Amino acid sequence: MSMGAFTSLSGIYDPLSDKSYYDQYLKFILKAIEDYSKIPVSDILDLGCGTGSLSVLLENEGYGMVCVDNSVEMLSIARERSEGLLLINQSIADFELFGTVQAAISTLDTFNYLLSKRDVERCIKLTRNYLEAGGVFVFDVNTKYRYEHCYGERCFVYETDGGDTLIWENEYKEPIHSLILTTFKKRSDGAFEKGSEIQTQRLYPIELIKDILERNGFSVLGIFGGTDRSEMTEMSEKAYFVARKEI
Ligand SMILES: C[S@@+](CC[C@H](N)C(=O)[O-])C[C@H]1O[C@@H](n2cnc3c(N)ncnc32)[C@H](O)[C@@H]1O
């Protein structure tokens, strides 16, 4: 039986993640804060924090981290990684915080998991509410190129060092992308436990996201094709946004 998104995948998400990509993303975020924030930053909101990979890296840089995610499984791994993260199990389209932050991030396709423009707008509006004026909002979205040419209808198979396997099948019917994920986790007795889940993402045109940001008091300071701040091209797989709350 298929389970909810980020349930069976949670246990093998980290072993399959590219650590060097998180290091590059960390530099991108730190440079965005340094170059564009008009205010000193002490607390950062991580929307769709997952297992906390970036939250932990930012916490190590001295920031207080407020982390929102709707997967209990992903949050419990984040908790194992750090006691210091403030973890909140809510939807990024409908969340409530106890106070304000001076920067916000949302990384690795999290925005594409919002399946309606209304939810994207709600997420941006709420981020605006809790972000102090002058603070930056850094996030990424997948591009049409990535959905059509990198995922398409392809199937990928990954194996972790611990012997767990992920079979990842893709289906794309613009604007909806489905990821059909089957996991085989190796148990201590050597047998494999099978899990499956279907995740759904949605393509959002970059202009639409830019428009929603600008209508909600953000200025868009950069839309980059990579964490090295390279320009967007027709073959960019992601768009990396740096926006700032102006009012
Ligand atoms: C691809 S993971 C990225 C996790 C993390 N940002 C990272 O960089 O590793 C997407 C995360 O977004 C979370 N997510 C998806 N839709 C969400 C929603 N509506 N509200 C809160 N979290 C959501 C998932 O549970 C998952 O942890």
The ligand as a Gaussian input file, in Angstrom:
#p B3LYP/6-31G(d) Opt

LIG

0 1
 C       12.704000      17.517000      -1.101000
 S       12.457000      17.765000       0.617000
 C       13.598000      19.075000       0.977000
 C       13.976000      19.094000       2.424000
 C       15.000000      20.147000       2.838000
 N       14.542000      21.483000       2.535000
 C       16.353000      19.902000       2.218000
 O       16.917000      20.857000       1.671000
 O       16.868000      18.789000       2.319000
 C       10.895000      18.596000       0.689000
 C       10.372000      18.745000       2.092000
 O        9.220000      19.572000       2.049000
 C        8.256000      19.047000       2.942000
 N        6.943000      19.501000       2.478000
 C        6.329000      19.267000       1.309000
 N        5.143000      19.896000       1.257000
 C        5.005000      20.547000       2.445000
 C        3.991000      21.368000       2.999000
 N        2.877000      21.679000       2.328000
 N        4.186000      21.860000       4.242000
 C        5.306000      21.564000       4.943000
 N        6.300000      20.800000       4.460000
 C        6.155000      20.299000       3.218000
 C        8.431000      17.545000       2.870000
 O        7.900000      16.886000       4.006000
 C        9.952000      17.439000       2.765000
 O       10.553000      17.324000       4.029000

